[in-house]
Each structure stands twice: as structure tokens, then as C-alpha cells.
Amino acid sequence: MTGHRDPSARRALIALLLAPVLPVLLVEGWDSVGGASTRGEPSIGGAALFALYALVMAEGLTVVLGGVALAALWHRTRMSLPLAAMVGGAVAAVPFAAIKAVPAIDLCDSGTYSGSYNGHLTFIANEKTPHGLWRDVVALGQWFGLGAIGGATFRLICRPGTRSAGIDAS
């Protein structure tokens, strides 16, 4: 790792704060396009409020989990685009996976629950169906992909300097 330099802590903090912006904008754009095609014209106020809530949640998770990952990896490994994408994907997917891993607890003793999505049963008598598990896997992949975009954004903003005159392509 000769010629490797870590970026400044200030630049890393700025990159950590800006990393979730692009994924949130992508989700908002995708939701607006889908909403316009199925529900008519999207509400600009509703879209802005959704984007604000999504950005606040994404920023919080990124600062907490991404900050822990950054602190763990700082000065220990060279920051490459694939590594940043993998860590970003994990930062986005781990909270979703943790929430999905906690079994539904019926504190009110309300009986059994069955549910469906798009005409496919996802729960029958409080038990997840194969289709429900598949939907969770697909959603986990989507979260990971959005996090990977955020990690790549972090890497591009927080690109480490090199002492050599060549361009760092990693």
C-alpha cells in the first residue's frame, strides 16, 4: 500500500452526510413515476414530505452505522469502490434485515393474522408464506442496491489522495 493516503476526516464527514442523498432521490423519483402512472398526478407537497422523511431516516442510519463502519475501516484498509459499495449496501440492508428477523409479537392477543400483496398470500395464520419470504428477499436486495449506490457516492466524494502522479482507478 505504498503511496496510499486516507482522505481528511472533514472530507469523510461531508461524504458521509452526502452519501444517502442520491439513493433517496432515486427512490423518490421512482415512487413519483410509479405514483403518477397508477394514481394520476403526484402531489408535489406529499413527494417533498416523503423525500424529507426518507432523507432524515437515511441520514440517521448512515451517520450511525456508516460512521461505525468508517471508524472500523479507517487506516486499516484501502478504500476501493467495491468495498465502499459493499459497506454501503450492508449499512442499508442490515437494519431492514434486523426488523424482518424479529418475529411478529402479538402483545394484544388479537388472534391470527393473514395478509396478501397483489393477490398473493404473504402471511397465513401469522406464518410467512414462501411468497412473503420471497418479497422480503427482493426488498432486502433493493435496500442493499440503494445502499451500494450510497457507498459508491461516499467513495467518489471521499476519494483518497495518492502520492504518485498516476490516477487511482480502484
PyMOL CGO cylinders between C-alpha atoms (Angstrom):
from pymol import cmd
from pymol.cgo import CYLINDER

trace = [
    CYLINDER, 0.00, 0.00, 0.00, 2.72, 2.43, -0.88, 0.3, 1, 1, 1, 1, 1, 1,
    CYLINDER, 2.72, 2.43, -0.88, 1.54, 5.85, -1.95, 0.3, 1, 1, 1, 1, 1, 1,
    CYLINDER, 1.54, 5.85, -1.95, -1.82, 5.37, -0.16, 0.3, 1, 1, 1, 1, 1, 1,
    CYLINDER, -1.82, 5.37, -0.16, -3.24, 8.31, 1.79, 0.3, 1, 1, 1, 1, 1, 1,
    CYLINDER, -3.24, 8.31, 1.79, -6.51, 8.48, 3.67, 0.3, 1, 1, 1, 1, 1, 1,
    CYLINDER, -6.51, 8.48, 3.67, -8.78, 11.46, 2.99, 0.3, 1, 1, 1, 1, 1, 1,
    CYLINDER, -8.78, 11.46, 2.99, -9.14, 14.11, 5.66, 0.3, 1, 1, 1, 1, 1, 1,
    CYLINDER, -9.14, 14.11, 5.66, -11.64, 13.50, 8.45, 0.3, 1, 1, 1, 1, 1, 1,
    CYLINDER, -11.64, 13.50, 8.45, -13.56, 16.61, 7.34, 0.3, 1, 1, 1, 1, 1, 1,
    CYLINDER, -13.56, 16.61, 7.34, -13.91, 15.28, 3.80, 0.3, 1, 1, 1, 1, 1, 1,
    CYLINDER, -13.91, 15.28, 3.80, -15.00, 11.89, 5.13, 0.3, 1, 1, 1, 1, 1, 1,
    CYLINDER, -15.00, 11.89, 5.13, -17.68, 13.50, 7.31, 0.3, 1, 1, 1, 1, 1, 1,
    CYLINDER, -17.68, 13.50, 7.31, -19.01, 15.55, 4.39, 0.3, 1, 1, 1, 1, 1, 1,
    CYLINDER, -19.01, 15.55, 4.39, -19.08, 12.42, 2.22, 0.3, 1, 1, 1, 1, 1, 1,
    CYLINDER, -19.08, 12.42, 2.22, -20.88, 10.51, 4.98, 0.3, 1, 1, 1, 1, 1, 1,
    CYLINDER, -20.88, 10.51, 4.98, -23.56, 13.23, 5.12, 0.3, 1, 1, 1, 1, 1, 1,
    CYLINDER, -23.56, 13.23, 5.12, -23.99, 13.44, 1.34, 0.3, 1, 1, 1, 1, 1, 1,
    CYLINDER, -23.99, 13.44, 1.34, -23.89, 9.69, 0.57, 0.3, 1, 1, 1, 1, 1, 1,
    CYLINDER, -23.89, 9.69, 0.57, -27.61, 8.96, 1.19, 0.3, 1, 1, 1, 1, 1, 1,
    CYLINDER, -27.61, 8.96, 1.19, -28.87, 11.89, -0.91, 0.3, 1, 1, 1, 1, 1, 1,
    CYLINDER, -28.87, 11.89, -0.91, -28.64, 10.15, -4.31, 0.3, 1, 1, 1, 1, 1, 1,
    CYLINDER, -28.64, 10.15, -4.31, -30.39, 6.92, -3.20, 0.3, 1, 1, 1, 1, 1, 1,
    CYLINDER, -30.39, 6.92, -3.20, -33.21, 8.93, -1.59, 0.3, 1, 1, 1, 1, 1, 1,
    CYLINDER, -33.21, 8.93, -1.59, -33.64, 10.96, -4.78, 0.3, 1, 1, 1, 1, 1, 1,
    CYLINDER, -33.64, 10.96, -4.78, -33.71, 7.75, -6.84, 0.3, 1, 1, 1, 1, 1, 1,
    CYLINDER, -33.71, 7.75, -6.84, -36.40, 6.24, -4.59, 0.3, 1, 1, 1, 1, 1, 1,
    CYLINDER, -36.40, 6.24, -4.59, -38.40, 9.46, -4.69, 0.3, 1, 1, 1, 1, 1, 1,
    CYLINDER, -38.40, 9.46, -4.69, -38.14, 9.68, -8.48, 0.3, 1, 1, 1, 1, 1, 1,
    CYLINDER, -38.14, 9.68, -8.48, -39.14, 6.03, -8.88, 0.3, 1, 1, 1, 1, 1, 1,
    CYLINDER, -39.14, 6.03, -8.88, -42.08, 6.47, -6.47, 0.3, 1, 1, 1, 1, 1, 1,
    CYLINDER, -42.08, 6.47, -6.47, -43.22, 9.64, -8.25, 0.3, 1, 1, 1, 1, 1, 1,
    CYLINDER, -43.22, 9.64, -8.25, -43.14, 7.98, -11.66, 0.3, 1, 1, 1, 1, 1, 1,
    CYLINDER, -43.14, 7.98, -11.66, -44.98, 4.90, -10.36, 0.3, 1, 1, 1, 1, 1, 1,
    CYLINDER, -44.98, 4.90, -10.36, -47.48, 7.02, -8.47, 0.3, 1, 1, 1, 1, 1, 1,
    CYLINDER, -47.48, 7.02, -8.47, -48.19, 9.21, -11.50, 0.3, 1, 1, 1, 1, 1, 1,
    CYLINDER, -48.19, 9.21, -11.50, -48.93, 6.17, -13.64, 0.3, 1, 1, 1, 1, 1, 1,
    CYLINDER, -48.93, 6.17, -13.64, -51.26, 4.48, -11.14, 0.3, 1, 1, 1, 1, 1, 1,
    CYLINDER, -51.26, 4.48, -11.14, -52.82, 7.35, -9.19, 0.3, 1, 1, 1, 1, 1, 1,
    CYLINDER, -52.82, 7.35, -9.19, -52.81, 10.27, -11.58, 0.3, 1, 1, 1, 1, 1, 1,
    CYLINDER, -52.81, 10.27, -11.58, -50.73, 13.36, -10.90, 0.3, 1, 1, 1, 1, 1, 1,
    CYLINDER, -50.73, 13.36, -10.90, -48.43, 13.06, -7.89, 0.3, 1, 1, 1, 1, 1, 1,
    CYLINDER, -48.43, 13.06, -7.89, -48.67, 15.61, -5.10, 0.3, 1, 1, 1, 1, 1, 1,
    CYLINDER, -48.67, 15.61, -5.10, -45.56, 17.79, -5.01, 0.3, 1, 1, 1, 1, 1, 1,
    CYLINDER, -45.56, 17.79, -5.01, -46.06, 18.51, -1.30, 0.3, 1, 1, 1, 1, 1, 1,
    CYLINDER, -46.06, 18.51, -1.30, -46.50, 14.82, -0.49, 0.3, 1, 1, 1, 1, 1, 1,
    CYLINDER, -46.50, 14.82, -0.49, -43.45, 13.88, -2.55, 0.3, 1, 1, 1, 1, 1, 1,
    CYLINDER, -43.45, 13.88, -2.55, -41.34, 16.53, -0.83, 0.3, 1, 1, 1, 1, 1, 1,
    CYLINDER, -41.34, 16.53, -0.83, -42.51, 15.38, 2.60, 0.3, 1, 1, 1, 1, 1, 1,
    CYLINDER, -42.51, 15.38, 2.60, -41.74, 11.73, 1.75, 0.3, 1, 1, 1, 1, 1, 1,
    CYLINDER, -41.74, 11.73, 1.75, -38.28, 12.72, 0.50, 0.3, 1, 1, 1, 1, 1, 1,
    CYLINDER, -38.28, 12.72, 0.50, -37.62, 14.72, 3.68, 0.3, 1, 1, 1, 1, 1, 1,
    CYLINDER, -37.62, 14.72, 3.68, -38.66, 11.83, 5.95, 0.3, 1, 1, 1, 1, 1, 1,
    CYLINDER, -38.66, 11.83, 5.95, -36.66, 9.34, 3.87, 0.3, 1, 1, 1, 1, 1, 1,
    CYLINDER, -36.66, 9.34, 3.87, -33.59, 11.59, 3.93, 0.3, 1, 1, 1, 1, 1, 1,
    CYLINDER, -33.59, 11.59, 3.93, -33.79, 12.05, 7.72, 0.3, 1, 1, 1, 1, 1, 1,
    CYLINDER, -33.79, 12.05, 7.72, -34.02, 8.28, 8.24, 0.3, 1, 1, 1, 1, 1, 1,
    CYLINDER, -34.02, 8.28, 8.24, -31.26, 7.56, 5.72, 0.3, 1, 1, 1, 1, 1, 1,
    CYLINDER, -31.26, 7.56, 5.72, -29.00, 10.23, 7.24, 0.3, 1, 1, 1, 1, 1, 1,
    CYLINDER, -29.00, 10.23, 7.24, -29.50, 8.84, 10.73, 0.3, 1, 1, 1, 1, 1, 1,
    CYLINDER, -29.50, 8.84, 10.73, -28.70, 5.28, 9.71, 0.3, 1, 1, 1, 1, 1, 1,
    CYLINDER, -28.70, 5.28, 9.71, -25.77, 6.40, 7.58, 0.3, 1, 1, 1, 1, 1, 1,
    CYLINDER, -25.77, 6.40, 7.58, -24.21, 8.52, 10.31, 0.3, 1, 1, 1, 1, 1, 1,
    CYLINDER, -24.21, 8.52, 10.31, -24.63, 5.83, 12.97, 0.3, 1, 1, 1, 1, 1, 1,
    CYLINDER, -24.63, 5.83, 12.97, -23.91, 2.61, 11.04, 0.3, 1, 1, 1, 1, 1, 1,
    CYLINDER, -23.91, 2.61, 11.04, -21.74, 4.18, 8.34, 0.3, 1, 1, 1, 1, 1, 1,
    CYLINDER, -21.74, 4.18, 8.34, -19.79, 6.06, 10.98, 0.3, 1, 1, 1, 1, 1, 1,
    CYLINDER, -19.79, 6.06, 10.98, -19.12, 2.82, 12.86, 0.3, 1, 1, 1, 1, 1, 1,
    CYLINDER, -19.12, 2.82, 12.86, -18.01, 1.13, 9.62, 0.3, 1, 1, 1, 1, 1, 1,
    CYLINDER, -18.01, 1.13, 9.62, -15.82, 4.09, 8.71, 0.3, 1, 1, 1, 1, 1, 1,
    CYLINDER, -15.82, 4.09, 8.71, -14.21, 4.13, 12.16, 0.3, 1, 1, 1, 1, 1, 1,
    CYLINDER, -14.21, 4.13, 12.16, -13.59, 0.37, 11.95, 0.3, 1, 1, 1, 1, 1, 1,
    CYLINDER, -13.59, 0.37, 11.95, -12.01, 0.56, 8.50, 0.3, 1, 1, 1, 1, 1, 1,
    CYLINDER, -12.01, 0.56, 8.50, -10.19, 3.91, 8.80, 0.3, 1, 1, 1, 1, 1, 1,
    CYLINDER, -10.19, 3.91, 8.80, -6.41, 3.46, 8.34, 0.3, 1, 1, 1, 1, 1, 1,
    CYLINDER, -6.41, 3.46, 8.34, -6.86, -0.33, 8.17, 0.3, 1, 1, 1, 1, 1, 1,
    CYLINDER, -6.86, -0.33, 8.17, -7.69, -0.90, 4.54, 0.3, 1, 1, 1, 1, 1, 1,
    CYLINDER, -7.69, -0.90, 4.54, -7.56, 0.93, 1.25, 0.3, 1, 1, 1, 1, 1, 1,
    CYLINDER, -7.56, 0.93, 1.25, -10.92, 2.39, 0.33, 0.3, 1, 1, 1, 1, 1, 1,
    CYLINDER, -10.92, 2.39, 0.33, -11.92, 0.95, -3.04, 0.3, 1, 1, 1, 1, 1, 1,
    CYLINDER, -11.92, 0.95, -3.04, -15.16, 1.40, -4.94, 0.3, 1, 1, 1, 1, 1, 1,
    CYLINDER, -15.16, 1.40, -4.94, -16.25, -2.25, -4.45, 0.3, 1, 1, 1, 1, 1, 1,
    CYLINDER, -16.25, -2.25, -4.45, -15.52, -2.08, -0.71, 0.3, 1, 1, 1, 1, 1, 1,
    CYLINDER, -15.52, -2.08, -0.71, -17.43, 1.18, -0.33, 0.3, 1, 1, 1, 1, 1, 1,
    CYLINDER, -17.43, 1.18, -0.33, -20.39, -0.26, -2.25, 0.3, 1, 1, 1, 1, 1, 1,
    CYLINDER, -20.39, -0.26, -2.25, -20.40, -3.43, -0.13, 0.3, 1, 1, 1, 1, 1, 1,
    CYLINDER, -20.40, -3.43, -0.13, -20.24, -1.47, 3.14, 0.3, 1, 1, 1, 1, 1, 1,
    CYLINDER, -20.24, -1.47, 3.14, -22.92, 0.95, 1.91, 0.3, 1, 1, 1, 1, 1, 1,
    CYLINDER, -22.92, 0.95, 1.91, -25.14, -1.97, 0.96, 0.3, 1, 1, 1, 1, 1, 1,
    CYLINDER, -25.14, -1.97, 0.96, -24.68, -3.50, 4.38, 0.3, 1, 1, 1, 1, 1, 1,
    CYLINDER, -24.68, -3.50, 4.38, -25.41, -0.18, 6.11, 0.3, 1, 1, 1, 1, 1, 1,
    CYLINDER, -25.41, -0.18, 6.11, -28.74, -0.01, 4.27, 0.3, 1, 1, 1, 1, 1, 1,
    CYLINDER, -28.74, -0.01, 4.27, -29.69, -3.69, 4.39, 0.3, 1, 1, 1, 1, 1, 1,
    CYLINDER, -29.69, -3.69, 4.39, -28.76, -4.64, 7.97, 0.3, 1, 1, 1, 1, 1, 1,
    CYLINDER, -28.76, -4.64, 7.97, -31.48, -2.54, 9.69, 0.3, 1, 1, 1, 1, 1, 1,
    CYLINDER, -31.48, -2.54, 9.69, -34.11, -3.90, 7.27, 0.3, 1, 1, 1, 1, 1, 1,
    CYLINDER, -34.11, -3.90, 7.27, -32.92, -7.48, 7.86, 0.3, 1, 1, 1, 1, 1, 1,
    CYLINDER, -32.92, -7.48, 7.86, -32.93, -6.94, 11.64, 0.3, 1, 1, 1, 1, 1, 1,
    CYLINDER, -32.93, -6.94, 11.64, -36.51, -5.68, 11.56, 0.3, 1, 1, 1, 1, 1, 1,
    CYLINDER, -36.51, -5.68, 11.56, -37.60, -8.61, 9.39, 0.3, 1, 1, 1, 1, 1, 1,
    CYLINDER, -37.60, -8.61, 9.39, -35.78, -11.11, 11.63, 0.3, 1, 1, 1, 1, 1, 1,
    CYLINDER, -35.78, -11.11, 11.63, -37.77, -10.13, 14.71, 0.3, 1, 1, 1, 1, 1, 1,
    CYLINDER, -37.77, -10.13, 14.71, -40.86, -12.33, 14.76, 0.3, 1, 1, 1, 1, 1, 1,
    CYLINDER, -40.86, -12.33, 14.76, -44.23, -10.67, 14.95, 0.3, 1, 1, 1, 1, 1, 1,
    CYLINDER, -44.23, -10.67, 14.95, -45.18, -10.48, 18.62, 0.3, 1, 1, 1, 1, 1, 1,
    CYLINDER, -45.18, -10.48, 18.62, -48.88, -10.37, 19.34, 0.3, 1, 1, 1, 1, 1, 1,
    CYLINDER, -48.88, -10.37, 19.34, -48.96, -8.34, 22.56, 0.3, 1, 1, 1, 1, 1, 1,
    CYLINDER, -48.96, -8.34, 22.56, -52.69, -7.68, 22.43, 0.3, 1, 1, 1, 1, 1, 1,
    CYLINDER, -52.69, -7.68, 22.43, -53.68, -11.30, 21.86, 0.3, 1, 1, 1, 1, 1, 1,
    CYLINDER, -53.68, -11.30, 21.86, -55.62, -10.23, 18.80, 0.3, 1, 1, 1, 1, 1, 1,
    CYLINDER, -55.62, -10.23, 18.80, -55.67, -13.67, 17.22, 0.3, 1, 1, 1, 1, 1, 1,
    CYLINDER, -55.67, -13.67, 17.22, -54.29, -14.72, 13.88, 0.3, 1, 1, 1, 1, 1, 1,
    CYLINDER, -54.29, -14.72, 13.88, -53.23, -12.53, 11.01, 0.3, 1, 1, 1, 1, 1, 1,
    CYLINDER, -53.23, -12.53, 11.01, -53.33, -13.30, 7.32, 0.3, 1, 1, 1, 1, 1, 1,
    CYLINDER, -53.33, -13.30, 7.32, -52.25, -10.89, 4.63, 0.3, 1, 1, 1, 1, 1, 1,
    CYLINDER, -52.25, -10.89, 4.63, -51.62, -10.62, 0.94, 0.3, 1, 1, 1, 1, 1, 1,
    CYLINDER, -51.62, -10.62, 0.94, -49.85, -8.42, -1.56, 0.3, 1, 1, 1, 1, 1, 1,
    CYLINDER, -49.85, -8.42, -1.56, -51.02, -8.11, -5.16, 0.3, 1, 1, 1, 1, 1, 1,
    CYLINDER, -51.02, -8.11, -5.16, -53.32, -11.08, -4.70, 0.3, 1, 1, 1, 1, 1, 1,
    CYLINDER, -53.32, -11.08, -4.70, -50.57, -13.36, -3.34, 0.3, 1, 1, 1, 1, 1, 1,
    CYLINDER, -50.57, -13.36, -3.34, -50.76, -14.50, 0.28, 0.3, 1, 1, 1, 1, 1, 1,
    CYLINDER, -50.76, -14.50, 0.28, -47.76, -13.35, 2.30, 0.3, 1, 1, 1, 1, 1, 1,
    CYLINDER, -47.76, -13.35, 2.30, -49.00, -14.45, 5.76, 0.3, 1, 1, 1, 1, 1, 1,
    CYLINDER, -49.00, -14.45, 5.76, -51.36, -17.25, 6.73, 0.3, 1, 1, 1, 1, 1, 1,
    CYLINDER, -51.36, -17.25, 6.73, -52.24, -17.57, 10.43, 0.3, 1, 1, 1, 1, 1, 1,
    CYLINDER, -52.24, -17.57, 10.43, -49.23, -15.45, 11.48, 0.3, 1, 1, 1, 1, 1, 1,
    CYLINDER, -49.23, -15.45, 11.48, -46.82, -17.60, 9.43, 0.3, 1, 1, 1, 1, 1, 1,
    CYLINDER, -46.82, -17.60, 9.43, -44.96, -16.22, 6.44, 0.3, 1, 1, 1, 1, 1, 1,
    CYLINDER, -44.96, -16.22, 6.44, -45.60, -17.97, 3.14, 0.3, 1, 1, 1, 1, 1, 1,
    CYLINDER, -45.60, -17.97, 3.14, -42.89, -18.69, 0.54, 0.3, 1, 1, 1, 1, 1, 1,
    CYLINDER, -42.89, -18.69, 0.54, -44.19, -15.69, -1.43, 0.3, 1, 1, 1, 1, 1, 1,
    CYLINDER, -44.19, -15.69, -1.43, -43.85, -13.50, 1.68, 0.3, 1, 1, 1, 1, 1, 1,
    CYLINDER, -43.85, -13.50, 1.68, -40.27, -14.69, 2.18, 0.3, 1, 1, 1, 1, 1, 1,
    CYLINDER, -40.27, -14.69, 2.18, -39.52, -14.03, -1.50, 0.3, 1, 1, 1, 1, 1, 1,
    CYLINDER, -39.52, -14.03, -1.50, -40.86, -10.48, -1.17, 0.3, 1, 1, 1, 1, 1, 1,
    CYLINDER, -40.86, -10.48, -1.17, -38.56, -9.95, 1.83, 0.3, 1, 1, 1, 1, 1, 1,
    CYLINDER, -38.56, -9.95, 1.83, -35.54, -11.21, -0.14, 0.3, 1, 1, 1, 1, 1, 1,
    CYLINDER, -35.54, -11.21, -0.14, -36.37, -8.91, -3.06, 0.3, 1, 1, 1, 1, 1, 1,
    CYLINDER, -36.37, -8.91, -3.06, -36.83, -5.93, -0.72, 0.3, 1, 1, 1, 1, 1, 1,
    CYLINDER, -36.83, -5.93, -0.72, -33.53, -6.76, 1.01, 0.3, 1, 1, 1, 1, 1, 1,
    CYLINDER, -33.53, -6.76, 1.01, -31.82, -6.77, -2.38, 0.3, 1, 1, 1, 1, 1, 1,
    CYLINDER, -31.82, -6.77, -2.38, -33.35, -3.40, -3.22, 0.3, 1, 1, 1, 1, 1, 1,
    CYLINDER, -33.35, -3.40, -3.22, -32.16, -1.93, 0.10, 0.3, 1, 1, 1, 1, 1, 1,
    CYLINDER, -32.16, -1.93, 0.10, -28.70, -3.37, -0.50, 0.3, 1, 1, 1, 1, 1, 1,
    CYLINDER, -28.70, -3.37, -0.50, -28.60, -1.90, -4.02, 0.3, 1, 1, 1, 1, 1, 1,
    CYLINDER, -28.60, -1.90, -4.02, -29.60, 1.55, -2.79, 0.3, 1, 1, 1, 1, 1, 1,
    CYLINDER, -29.60, 1.55, -2.79, -27.00, 1.33, -0.04, 0.3, 1, 1, 1, 1, 1, 1,
    CYLINDER, -27.00, 1.33, -0.04, -24.37, 0.29, -2.59, 0.3, 1, 1, 1, 1, 1, 1,
    CYLINDER, -24.37, 0.29, -2.59, -25.19, 3.42, -4.59, 0.3, 1, 1, 1, 1, 1, 1,
    CYLINDER, -25.19, 3.42, -4.59, -24.77, 5.45, -1.40, 0.3, 1, 1, 1, 1, 1, 1,
    CYLINDER, -24.77, 5.45, -1.40, -21.46, 3.72, -0.66, 0.3, 1, 1, 1, 1, 1, 1,
    CYLINDER, -21.46, 3.72, -0.66, -20.21, 4.41, -4.17, 0.3, 1, 1, 1, 1, 1, 1,
    CYLINDER, -20.21, 4.41, -4.17, -21.28, 8.04, -3.77, 0.3, 1, 1, 1, 1, 1, 1,
    CYLINDER, -21.28, 8.04, -3.77, -19.33, 8.18, -0.50, 0.3, 1, 1, 1, 1, 1, 1,
    CYLINDER, -19.33, 8.18, -0.50, -16.25, 6.78, -2.26, 0.3, 1, 1, 1, 1, 1, 1,
    CYLINDER, -16.25, 6.78, -2.26, -16.48, 9.23, -5.14, 0.3, 1, 1, 1, 1, 1, 1,
    CYLINDER, -16.48, 9.23, -5.14, -16.81, 12.21, -2.78, 0.3, 1, 1, 1, 1, 1, 1,
    CYLINDER, -16.81, 12.21, -2.78, -14.20, 10.95, -0.32, 0.3, 1, 1, 1, 1, 1, 1,
    CYLINDER, -14.20, 10.95, -0.32, -11.69, 9.69, -2.84, 0.3, 1, 1, 1, 1, 1, 1,
    CYLINDER, -11.69, 9.69, -2.84, -8.37, 9.12, -1.11, 0.3, 1, 1, 1, 1, 1, 1,
    CYLINDER, -8.37, 9.12, -1.11, -5.37, 11.01, -2.41, 0.3, 1, 1, 1, 1, 1, 1,
    CYLINDER, -5.37, 11.01, -2.41, -2.29, 9.33, -3.78, 0.3, 1, 1, 1, 1, 1, 1,
    CYLINDER, -2.29, 9.33, -3.78, 1.33, 10.37, -3.66, 0.3, 1, 1, 1, 1, 1, 1,
    CYLINDER, 1.33, 10.37, -3.66, 2.03, 9.12, -7.17, 0.3, 1, 1, 1, 1, 1, 1,
    CYLINDER, 2.03, 9.12, -7.17, 1.23, 11.08, -10.30, 0.3, 1, 1, 1, 1, 1, 1,
    CYLINDER, 1.23, 11.08, -10.30, -0.98, 8.29, -11.68, 0.3, 1, 1, 1, 1, 1, 1,
    CYLINDER, -0.98, 8.29, -11.68, -4.74, 8.15, -11.38, 0.3, 1, 1, 1, 1, 1, 1,
    CYLINDER, -4.74, 8.15, -11.38, -6.13, 5.72, -8.78, 0.3, 1, 1, 1, 1, 1, 1,
    CYLINDER, -6.13, 5.72, -8.78, -8.59, 3.55, -10.73, 0.3, 1, 1, 1, 1, 1, 1,
    CYLINDER, -8.59, 3.55, -10.73, -9.60, 1.36, -7.80, 0.3, 1, 1, 1, 1, 1, 1,
]
cmd.load_cgo(trace, "trace")
